[in-house]
């Protein structure tokens, strides 16, 4: 301990053999570090000193240290608990780090940028919750706390948050179980999760990271470190959200500006097509080709617009009693030039006695239109496409099968994910949004959509909607 006392003469450090001595020490406002030997009694004095001198870091030194005592010390403003006698190297390392980071510490000015962000804290120990609230108070974030993870899971399914701080070991439901619920929710699936736990084994850490957490913090934690981690996590999320907003604004502006000229072009071409008696065969083919391209562009623009609508939860269905057969006929009429371009034969069979159901006609038309476009794009010349409308006791079923082509899909469900496309294999252009949007629309109707395929034989898409 003599080395420590010698070190005190040259550094901004104070050491006391008893916590009670802190009340009688002058000049604490000029010190950086205080180490007090303790039996973990009279910790209220430490809390008082911490509030009075916020820039003074307090460590406790004890010959026997337990997890309970560490948590108790943390809740009273203690930054670190170390073994007694004190290892002088710990103190030397502390001041080395302080000298390197001092110009950047206490950068409170940037915390205002986090105002309004929402953080959920879930821990069954009120003392831990209070410590995290105190840790985050300087960040100006809105904090929601739960002692019961079951209650937290209910709110996580209803309200959007910017960060979840979860304990791992909790009664009724573990932090890992709660994280699973959050990750599978529609509203918080992409929200960052940080685990804070006394479990320090590699297995739990790996499990946490495998579940998509951005950090796994061990208790007891260093307040300044976890505050910095959370601040930088939220700051990164703000930057990412800002970039996404700019991207969505740009795409919305582009698609809006493209709509009018594309629709005008289609109207003009259809008018020419109706009055094509004076044109020769080549002129008719040129107009038909341009019309097909214009309709493809129209579908692409509508898919981009629809993508942002379904992802922003603005997809509101306007259900009326509709004929699935009539919708399919309209879609075939819209795409007949695309069929003709590839010399593909199409057939619509309807064996359903009742083709009516409560549907959003515009959205179901978009689904069938996207399935037809997808079938034509990936189909081969002179192949056959069969569309069927059937019924089960509770559902109407639409299917479209393209014979003569097939896909080798290991996981059929992945084809409905955003931006997934097999265009490269078929040497064509595809946004990868059509099937993604189709699935979201069918899901909104409480229906089901699937794909079946056999390489070099057929591809069949089927969706059902409740009657």
VEXMITI-480856 format. One record per residue (C-alpha): x, y, z; residue in three letters; residue number from 0. Coordinates in nm, 2 decimals. Layout:
      x      y      z nugu vogu
      X      Y      Z  Ala  NUM
...
***
This chain:
      x      y      z nugu vogu
   0.00   0.00   0.00  Unk    0
   0.30   0.23   0.03  Unk    1
   0.33   0.23  -0.35  Unk    2
  -0.03   0.36  -0.36  Unk    3
   0.04   0.64  -0.11  Unk    4
   0.35   0.74  -0.31  Unk    5
   0.14   0.75  -0.62  Unk    6
  -0.12   0.97  -0.45  Unk    7
   0.14   1.25  -0.42  Unk    8
   0.18   1.28  -0.79  Unk    9
  -0.17   1.21  -0.92  Unk   10
  -0.53   1.34  -0.87  Unk   11
  -0.60   1.04  -0.64  Unk   12
  -0.73   1.01  -0.28  Unk   13
  -0.73   0.69  -0.07  Unk   14
  -0.92   0.64   0.26  Unk   15
  -0.92   0.34   0.50  Unk   16
  -1.28   0.41   0.59  Unk   17
  -1.57   0.55   0.39  Unk   18
  -1.66   0.78   0.68  Unk   19
  -1.34   0.97   0.63  Unk   20
  -1.47   1.11   0.30  Unk   21
  -1.68   1.37   0.48  Unk   22
  -1.37   1.52   0.63  Unk   23
  -1.15   1.54   0.32  Unk   24
  -1.11   1.88   0.15  Unk   25
  -1.03   1.94  -0.21  Unk   26
  -1.23   1.64  -0.35  Unk   27
  -1.36   1.87  -0.63  Unk   28
  -1.01   1.87  -0.77  Unk   29
  -0.95   1.50  -0.75  Unk   30
  -1.02   1.25  -1.04  Unk   31
  -1.03   0.92  -0.85  Unk   32
  -1.11   0.82  -0.49  Unk   33
  -1.05   0.47  -0.36  Unk   34
  -1.21   0.38  -0.03  Unk   35
  -1.16   0.06   0.17  Unk   36
  -1.50  -0.08   0.27  Unk   37
  -1.70  -0.35   0.44  Unk   38
  -2.00  -0.23   0.23  Unk   39
  -2.16  -0.04   0.51  Unk   40
  -2.23   0.33   0.51  Unk   41
  -2.26   0.34   0.13  Unk   42
  -2.51   0.62   0.16  Unk   43
  -2.20   0.84   0.22  Unk   44
  -2.06   0.74  -0.12  Unk   45
  -2.39   0.83  -0.29  Unk   46
  -2.39   1.17  -0.12  Unk   47
  -2.03   1.23  -0.23  Unk   48
  -2.10   1.12  -0.59  Unk   49
  -2.38   1.37  -0.62  Unk   50
  -2.18   1.64  -0.47  Unk   51
  -1.87   1.58  -0.69  Unk   52
  -2.00   1.43  -1.02  Unk   53
  -1.66   1.44  -1.18  Unk   54
  -1.50   1.23  -0.91  Unk   55
  -1.49   0.86  -0.98  Unk   56
  -1.52   0.64  -0.67  Unk   57
  -1.39   0.29  -0.63  Unk   58
  -1.44   0.06  -0.34  Unk   59
  -1.16  -0.18  -0.23  Unk   60
  -1.26  -0.49  -0.02  Unk   61
  -1.09  -0.82   0.08  Unk   62
  -1.41  -1.01   0.00  Unk   63
  -1.63  -0.93  -0.30  Unk   64
  -1.97  -1.08  -0.39  Unk   65
  -2.20  -1.01  -0.68  Unk   66
  -2.46  -0.87  -0.43  Unk   67
  -2.21  -0.63  -0.29  Unk   68
  -2.10  -0.51  -0.64  Unk   69
  -2.46  -0.44  -0.74  Unk   70
  -2.52  -0.26  -0.41  Unk   71
  -2.21  -0.05  -0.47  Unk   72
  -2.31   0.03  -0.83  Unk   73
  -2.65   0.15  -0.72  Unk   74
  -2.48   0.40  -0.48  Unk   75
  -2.27   0.56  -0.75  Unk   76
  -1.96   0.34  -0.73  Unk   77
  -1.79   0.30  -1.06  Unk   78
  -1.57   0.00  -0.97  Unk   79
  -1.51  -0.26  -0.70  Unk   80
  -1.15  -0.39  -0.67  Unk   81
  -0.97  -0.64  -0.45  Unk   82
  -0.78  -0.52  -0.14  Unk   83
  -0.49  -0.47  -0.11  Unk   84
  -0.51  -0.25  -0.42  Unk   85
  -0.30  -0.34  -0.72  Unk   86
  -0.11  -0.02  -0.82  Unk   87
  -0.12  -0.13  -1.18  Unk   88
  -0.50  -0.08  -1.19  Unk   89
  -0.46   0.28  -1.08  Unk   90
  -0.18   0.34  -1.33  Unk   91
  -0.39   0.20  -1.61  Unk   92
  -0.68   0.41  -1.51  Unk   93
  -0.48   0.74  -1.54  Unk   94
  -0.32   0.63  -1.87  Unk   95
  -0.67   0.58  -2.02  Unk   96
  -0.78   0.92  -1.87  Unk   97
  -0.50   1.10  -2.03  Unk   98
  -0.58   0.95  -2.37  Unk   99
  -0.95   1.01  -2.35  Unk  100
  -0.98   1.33  -2.15  Unk  101
  -1.03   1.56  -2.45  Unk  102
  -1.33   1.35  -2.56  Unk  103
  -1.50   1.27  -2.23  Unk  104
  -1.81   1.43  -2.09  Unk  105
  -1.92   1.53  -2.44  Unk  106
  -2.27   1.61  -2.32  Unk  107
  -2.35   1.86  -2.60  Unk  108
  -2.42   1.58  -2.86  Unk  109
  -2.67   1.40  -2.64  Unk  110
  -2.95   1.64  -2.74  Unk  111
  -2.96   1.47  -3.08  Unk  112
  -3.11   1.16  -2.90  Unk  113
  -3.40   1.35  -2.76  Unk  114
  -3.73   1.17  -2.83  Unk  115
  -3.57   0.83  -2.88  Unk  116
  -3.74   0.55  -2.69  Unk  117
  -3.56   0.29  -2.49  Unk  118
  -3.71  -0.01  -2.31  Unk  119
  -3.53  -0.15  -2.00  Unk  120
  -3.64  -0.50  -1.88  Unk  121
  -3.49  -0.64  -1.56  Unk  122
  -3.65  -0.82  -1.27  Unk  123
  -3.43  -0.63  -1.02  Unk  124
  -3.55  -0.28  -0.93  Unk  125
  -3.20  -0.18  -0.82  Unk  126
  -3.06  -0.26  -1.17  Unk  127
  -3.34  -0.07  -1.34  Unk  128
  -3.27   0.23  -1.12  Unk  129
  -2.91   0.22  -1.21  Unk  130
  -2.98   0.20  -1.58  Unk  131
  -3.23   0.49  -1.56  Unk  132
  -2.96   0.70  -1.38  Unk  133
  -2.70   0.59  -1.65  Unk  134
  -2.93   0.70  -1.94  Unk  135
  -3.07   1.01  -1.78  Unk  136
  -2.80   1.23  -1.94  Unk  137
  -2.89   1.10  -2.29  Unk  138
  -3.23   1.27  -2.29  Unk  139
  -3.40   0.95  -2.41  Unk  140
  -3.75   0.84  -2.31  Unk  141
  -3.72   0.54  -2.09  Unk  142
  -3.98   0.27  -2.03  Unk  143
  -3.91   0.01  -1.77  Unk  144
  -4.05  -0.33  -1.68  Unk  145
  -3.98  -0.58  -1.40  Unk  146
  -4.19  -0.85  -1.57  Unk  147
  -4.08  -0.95  -1.92  Unk  148
  -4.43  -1.08  -2.00  Unk  149
  -4.57  -0.72  -1.96  Unk  150
  -4.28  -0.59  -2.17  Unk  151
  -4.35  -0.83  -2.45  Unk  152
  -4.71  -0.70  -2.48  Unk  153
  -4.60  -0.34  -2.53  Unk  154
  -4.32  -0.44  -2.77  Unk  155
  -4.59  -0.58  -3.00  Unk  156
  -4.78  -0.26  -3.00  Unk  157
  -4.53   0.03  -2.97  Unk  158
  -4.22   0.11  -3.16  Unk  159
  -3.89   0.15  -2.97  Unk  160
  -3.54   0.25  -3.07  Unk  161
  -3.35   0.02  -2.83  Unk  162
  -3.42  -0.27  -2.59  Unk  163
  -3.19  -0.33  -2.29  Unk  164
  -3.27  -0.68  -2.16  Unk  165
  -3.16  -0.88  -1.86  Unk  166
  -3.11  -1.25  -1.94  Unk  167
  -3.21  -1.44  -1.63  Unk  168
  -3.57  -1.34  -1.54  Unk  169
  -3.86  -1.54  -1.40  Unk  170
  -4.15  -1.66  -1.63  Unk  171
  -3.96  -1.55  -1.94  Unk  172
  -3.58  -1.51  -2.01  Unk  173
  -3.43  -1.22  -2.20  Unk  174
  -3.36  -1.45  -2.49  Unk  175
  -3.73  -1.55  -2.51  Unk  176
  -3.83  -1.19  -2.50  Unk  177
  -3.58  -1.11  -2.77  Unk  178
  -3.74  -1.38  -2.99  Unk  179
  -4.08  -1.21  -2.95  Unk  180
  -3.94  -0.87  -3.04  Unk  181
  -3.75  -1.00  -3.34  Unk  182
  -4.06  -1.17  -3.48  Unk  183
  -4.28  -0.86  -3.42  Unk  184
  -4.38  -0.65  -3.72  Unk  185
  -4.31  -0.32  -3.55  Unk  186
  -3.98  -0.39  -3.37  Unk  187
  -3.82  -0.66  -3.58  Unk  188
  -3.53  -0.43  -3.68  Unk  189
  -3.49  -0.25  -3.34  Unk  190
  -3.14  -0.31  -3.18  Unk  191
  -3.12  -0.53  -2.87  Unk  192
  -2.85  -0.52  -2.60  Unk  193
  -2.83  -0.79  -2.33  Unk  194
  -2.71  -0.69  -1.99  Unk  195
  -2.64  -0.99  -1.77  Unk  196
  -2.43  -1.13  -1.49  Unk  197
  -2.39  -1.45  -1.69  Unk  198
  -2.05  -1.41  -1.84  Unk  199
  -1.99  -1.76  -2.00  Unk  200
  -1.92  -1.78  -2.37  Unk  201
  -2.22  -2.00  -2.44  Unk  202
  -2.47  -1.73  -2.33  Unk  203
  -2.27  -1.45  -2.51  Unk  204
  -2.28  -1.65  -2.83  Unk  205
  -2.65  -1.72  -2.79  Unk  206
  -2.71  -1.35  -2.75  Unk  207
  -2.52  -1.25  -3.06  Unk  208
  -2.68  -1.53  -3.26  Unk  209
  -3.01  -1.38  -3.17  Unk  210
  -2.91  -1.05  -3.34  Unk  211
  -2.81  -0.85  -3.03  Unk  212
  -2.57  -0.56  -3.09  Unk  213
  -2.39  -0.60  -2.75  Unk  214
  -2.36  -0.83  -2.46  Unk  215
  -2.27  -0.64  -2.14  Unk  216
  -2.16  -0.81  -1.82  Unk  217
  -2.28  -0.70  -1.48  Unk  218
  -2.15  -0.53  -1.29  Unk  219
  -2.09  -0.28  -1.57  Unk  220
  -1.89   0.04  -1.59  Unk  221
  -2.15   0.32  -1.61  Unk  222
  -1.95   0.55  -1.84  Unk  223
  -1.87   0.26  -2.07  Unk  224
  -2.23   0.14  -2.11  Unk  225
  -2.35   0.50  -2.15  Unk  226
  -2.10   0.54  -2.43  Unk  227
  -2.21   0.21  -2.59  Unk  228
  -2.58   0.30  -2.58  Unk  229
  -2.52   0.66  -2.70  Unk  230
  -2.32   0.54  -3.00  Unk  231
  -2.57   0.26  -3.08  Unk  232
  -2.86   0.51  -3.08  Unk  233
  -2.65   0.77  -3.28  Unk  234
  -2.58   0.50  -3.54  Unk  235
  -2.95   0.41  -3.56  Unk  236
  -3.04   0.78  -3.61  Unk  237
  -2.79   0.81  -3.90  Unk  238
  -2.93   0.49  -4.06  Unk  239
  -3.29   0.60  -4.02  Unk  240
  -3.20   0.94  -4.17  Unk  241
  -3.04   0.77  -4.47  Unk  242
  -3.35   0.55  -4.52  Unk  243
  -3.58   0.85  -4.50  Unk  244
  -3.38   1.03  -4.77  Unk  245
  -3.38   0.71  -4.99  Unk  246
  -3.76   0.67  -4.95  Unk  247
  -3.82   1.04  -5.02  Unk  248
  -3.61   1.02  -5.33  Unk  249
  -3.79   0.70  -5.46  Unk  250
  -4.13   0.84  -5.38  Unk  251
  -4.05   1.16  -5.57  Unk  252
  -3.91   0.96  -5.87  Unk  253
  -4.20   0.72  -5.89  Unk  254
  -4.45   1.00  -5.86  Unk  255
  -4.29   1.20  -6.14  Unk  256
  -4.28   0.89  -6.36  Unk  257
  -4.64   0.79  -6.32  Unk  258
  -4.79   1.07  -6.53  Unk  259
  -4.58   1.03  -6.85  Unk  260
  -4.60   0.65  -6.84  Unk  261
  -4.98   0.65  -6.81  Unk  262
  -5.01   0.91  -7.09  Unk  263
  -4.78   0.70  -7.31  Unk  264
  -5.00   0.39  -7.25  Unk  265
  -5.32   0.58  -7.33  Unk  266
  -5.16   0.71  -7.65  Unk  267
  -5.03   0.38  -7.76  Unk  268
  -5.36   0.20  -7.69  Unk  269
  -5.54   0.46  -7.90  Unk  270
  -5.30   0.40  -8.19  Unk  271
  -5.34   0.03  -8.15  Unk  272
  -5.72   0.06  -8.19  Unk  273
  -5.68   0.26  -8.51  Unk  274
  -5.40   0.05  -8.66  Unk  275
  -5.59  -0.05  -8.98  Unk  276
  -5.38   0.18  -9.19  Unk  277
  -5.05   0.06  -9.05  Unk  278
  -4.84  -0.21  -9.19  Unk  279
  -4.73  -0.52  -8.99  Unk  280
  -4.40  -0.38  -8.88  Unk  281
  -4.56  -0.06  -8.75  Unk  282
  -4.81  -0.26  -8.55  Unk  283
  -4.53  -0.47  -8.40  Unk  284
  -4.34  -0.16  -8.30  Unk  285
  -4.64  -0.01  -8.13  Unk  286
  -4.72  -0.34  -7.95  Unk  287
  -4.36  -0.37  -7.83  Unk  288
  -4.36  -0.01  -7.70  Unk  289
  -4.69  -0.07  -7.53  Unk  290
  -4.56  -0.38  -7.36  Unk  291
  -4.25  -0.19  -7.23  Unk  292
  -4.47   0.09  -7.10  Unk  293
  -4.69  -0.15  -6.91  Unk  294
  -4.39  -0.31  -6.76  Unk  295
  -4.27   0.03  -6.65  Unk  296
  -4.61   0.10  -6.50  Unk  297
  -4.60  -0.22  -6.30  Unk  298
  -4.25  -0.15  -6.18  Unk  299
  -4.34   0.20  -6.06  Unk  300
  -4.65   0.07  -5.88  Unk  301
  -4.45  -0.20  -5.71  Unk  302
  -4.20   0.05  -5.57  Unk  303
  -4.48   0.27  -5.45  Unk  304
  -4.66  -0.03  -5.30  Unk  305
  -4.34  -0.15  -5.12  Unk  306
  -4.32   0.16  -4.91  Unk  307
  -4.69   0.15  -4.84  Unk  308
  -4.69  -0.21  -4.70  Unk  309
  -4.37  -0.15  -4.50  Unk  310
  -4.49   0.17  -4.34  Unk  311
  -4.81  -0.01  -4.23  Unk  312
  -5.02   0.22  -4.45  Unk  313
  -5.17  -0.07  -4.65  Unk  314
  -5.54  -0.03  -4.56  Unk  315
  -5.77  -0.29  -4.74  Unk  316
  -6.10  -0.17  -4.88  Unk  317
  -6.28  -0.50  -4.90  Unk  318
  -6.59  -0.54  -5.12  Unk  319
  -6.77  -0.84  -5.27  Unk  320
  -6.56  -0.91  -5.58  Unk  321
  -6.54  -1.18  -5.84  Unk  322
  -6.20  -1.34  -5.85  Unk  323
  -6.27  -1.46  -6.21  Unk  324
  -6.34  -1.11  -6.33  Unk  325
  -6.02  -0.97  -6.17  Unk  326
  -5.82  -1.24  -6.34  Unk  327
  -5.97  -1.17  -6.68  Unk  328
  -5.89  -0.80  -6.64  Unk  329
  -5.53  -0.89  -6.55  Unk  330
  -5.50  -1.11  -6.86  Unk  331
  -5.63  -0.83  -7.08  Unk  332
  -5.37  -0.59  -6.94  Unk  333
  -5.08  -0.83  -7.01  Unk  334
  -5.20  -1.00  -7.34  Unk  335
  -4.93  -0.81  -7.54  Unk  336
  -4.66  -0.95  -7.31  Unk  337
  -4.79  -1.30  -7.38  Unk  338
  -4.80  -1.23  -7.75  Unk  339
  -4.44  -1.10  -7.75  Unk  340
  -4.32  -1.44  -7.62  Unk  341
  -4.57  -1.64  -7.82  Unk  342
  -4.70  -1.79  -7.50  Unk  343
  -5.04  -1.96  -7.49  Unk  344
  -5.25  -1.89  -7.18  Unk  345
  -5.56  -2.06  -7.05  Unk  346
  -5.80  -1.96  -6.76  Unk  347
  -6.00  -2.25  -6.61  Unk  348
  -6.26  -2.18  -6.35  Unk  349
  -6.42  -2.47  -6.16  Unk  350
  -6.54  -2.27  -5.86  Unk  351
  -6.91  -2.24  -5.84  Unk  352
  -6.89  -1.93  -5.63  Unk  353
  -6.61  -1.69  -5.74  Unk  354
  -6.71  -1.41  -5.50  Unk  355
  -6.53  -1.32  -5.18  Unk  356
  -6.47  -1.01  -4.96  Unk  357
  -6.15  -0.87  -5.11  Unk  358
  -5.97  -0.55  -5.20  Unk  359
  -6.01  -0.56  -5.57  Unk  360
  -5.72  -0.32  -5.65  Unk  361
  -5.48  -0.52  -5.43  Unk  362
  -5.58  -0.86  -5.55  Unk  363
  -5.55  -0.74  -5.90  Unk  364
  -5.20  -0.63  -5.82  Unk  365
  -5.12  -0.98  -5.69  Unk  366
  -5.25  -1.16  -6.00  Unk  367
  -5.08  -0.90  -6.22  Unk  368
  -4.75  -0.95  -6.05  Unk  369
  -4.78  -1.33  -6.07  Unk  370
  -4.85  -1.31  -6.44  Unk  371
  -4.56  -1.06  -6.51  Unk  372
  -4.33  -1.29  -6.31  Unk  373
  -4.45  -1.60  -6.51  Unk  374
  -4.40  -1.42  -6.84  Unk  375
  -4.05  -1.28  -6.75  Unk  376
  -3.92  -1.62  -6.64  Unk  377
  -4.11  -1.82  -6.90  Unk  378
  -3.96  -1.94  -7.23  Unk  379
  -4.08  -1.88  -7.58  Unk  380
  -4.39  -2.07  -7.69  Unk  381
  -4.46  -2.22  -7.35  Unk  382
  -4.80  -2.28  -7.20  Unk  383
  -4.94  -2.09  -6.90  Unk  384
  -5.25  -2.23  -6.72  Unk  385
  -5.44  -2.02  -6.47  Unk  386
  -5.71  -2.19  -6.25  Unk  387
  -5.97  -2.08  -6.00  Unk  388
  -6.09  -2.34  -5.76  Unk  389
  -6.26  -2.34  -5.42  Unk  390
  -6.24  -2.51  -5.09  Unk  391
  -6.51  -2.50  -4.82  Unk  392
  -6.36  -2.18  -4.68  Unk  393
  -6.14  -2.03  -4.95  Unk  394
  -6.11  -1.92  -5.31  Unk  395
  -5.79  -2.05  -5.47  Unk  396
  -5.60  -1.90  -5.77  Unk  397
  -5.30  -2.07  -5.93  Unk  398
  -5.08  -2.00  -6.23  Unk  399
  -4.85  -2.26  -6.38  Unk  400
  -4.59  -2.21  -6.64  Unk  401
  -4.50  -2.54  -6.82  Unk  402
  -4.16  -2.59  -6.98  Unk  403
  -3.95  -2.41  -6.72  Unk  404
  -3.87  -2.46  -6.36  Unk  405
  -3.66  -2.35  -6.07  Unk  406
  -3.43  -2.53  -5.83  Unk  407
  -3.53  -2.36  -5.50  Unk  408
  -3.40  -2.51  -5.18  Unk  409
  -3.62  -2.29  -4.96  Unk  410
  -3.94  -2.20  -5.15  Unk  411
  -4.03  -1.93  -4.89  Unk  412
  -3.72  -1.72  -4.97  Unk  413
  -3.86  -1.63  -5.32  Unk  414
  -4.12  -1.41  -5.14  Unk  415
  -3.85  -1.21  -4.96  Unk  416
  -3.77  -0.85  -5.06  Unk  417
  -3.52  -0.81  -5.35  Unk  418
  -3.49  -1.19  -5.40  Unk  419
  -3.48  -1.25  -5.77  Unk  420
  -3.38  -1.53  -6.01  Unk  421
  -3.34  -1.29  -6.29  Unk  422
  -2.96  -1.35  -6.33  Unk  423
  -3.03  -1.72  -6.40  Unk  424
  -3.29  -1.64  -6.66  Unk  425
  -3.09  -1.35  -6.81  Unk  426
  -3.36  -1.08  -6.76  Unk  427
  -3.43  -0.78  -6.55  Unk  428
  -3.63  -0.80  -6.23  Unk  429
  -3.66  -0.58  -5.92  Unk  430
  -3.74  -0.87  -5.68  Unk  431
  -4.04  -0.67  -5.54  Unk  432
  -4.34  -0.83  -5.72  Unk  433
  -4.36  -1.15  -5.52  Unk  434
  -4.26  -0.98  -5.19  Unk  435
  -4.56  -0.74  -5.24  Unk  436
  -4.79  -1.02  -5.34  Unk  437
  -4.72  -1.21  -5.02  Unk  438
  -4.77  -0.90  -4.80  Unk  439
  -5.11  -0.83  -4.97  Unk  440
  -5.23  -1.19  -4.94  Unk  441
  -5.11  -1.20  -4.57  Unk  442
  -5.32  -0.88  -4.51  Unk  443
  -5.62  -1.07  -4.65  Unk  444
  -5.55  -1.36  -4.40  Unk  445
  -5.47  -1.58  -4.70  Unk  446
  -5.18  -1.80  -4.80  Unk  447
  -4.94  -1.80  -5.09  Unk  448
  -4.69  -2.06  -5.20  Unk  449
  -4.47  -2.18  -5.49  Unk  450
  -4.41  -2.53  -5.62  Unk  451
  -4.14  -2.61  -5.89  Unk  452
  -3.98  -2.89  -6.07  Unk  453
  -3.66  -2.79  -6.27  Unk  454
  -3.71  -2.79  -6.65  Unk  455
  -4.08  -2.89  -6.60  Unk  456
  -4.30  -2.63  -6.43  Unk  457
  -4.34  -2.35  -6.18  Unk  458
  -4.67  -2.30  -6.00  Unk  459
  -4.78  -2.01  -5.78  Unk  460
  -5.09  -2.06  -5.57  Unk  461
  -5.27  -1.82  -5.34  Unk  462
  -5.59  -1.85  -5.14  Unk  463
  -5.82  -1.59  -4.98  Unk  464
  -6.10  -1.66  -4.73  Unk  465
  -6.45  -1.66  -4.87  Unk  466
***
